[in-house]
Amino acid sequence: MVIPEISTGIFCYSKINAVELVFNTILTEAEGLKHLQRLKFVLFRTEDLEFYKNRLAEI
């Protein structure tokens, strides 16, 4: 499964909101993903990685 970073570039969607949306979706759907082996986050900037690391630390 690949989760692209949504509209945080050209459309200026809030990075914090994007990260929350991504993780809320993953956590909601995780139980039904019985055959998932890998989850890949597709980020375009190194600075965005910090948002994901911080959110992962909260889980």
Buried (B, 14 or more C-beta within 10 A) or exposed (E): EEBEBEEBEEEEBEBEEBBEBBBEEBEEEEEEEEEEEEEEBEBEEEEBEEBBEEBEEEE
